[in-house]
Amino acid sequence: MNRKHVQEGYEQVQQALLDYTVNCYPHIQDKFTKLLMVMPEIHQMASRGEDHLYHKHCDGSAPTQTLLMEMLHAKRK
């Protein structure tokens, strides 16, 4: 993967998050920093949720014909 392309994408996401916090939470000075600090936890929770849903699907206890399942299978390929 192109390192420069990844870095540019990362910077664009950071800028979008900064713009969002400045516009939506102007009265909270450190909102951007707080959001950055919880991003790893959010990522970890999302990964665990994905794994849980995939295992429920594999053991037959989750619906199979849904957009969410299609997206999950596409990601796992």
Buried (B, 14 or more C-beta within 10 A) or exposed (E): EEEEEEEEEEEEEEEEBBEEBEEEBEEEEEBBEEBBEEEEEEEEEEEEEBEEBBEEBEEEEBEEEEEEBEEBEEEEE
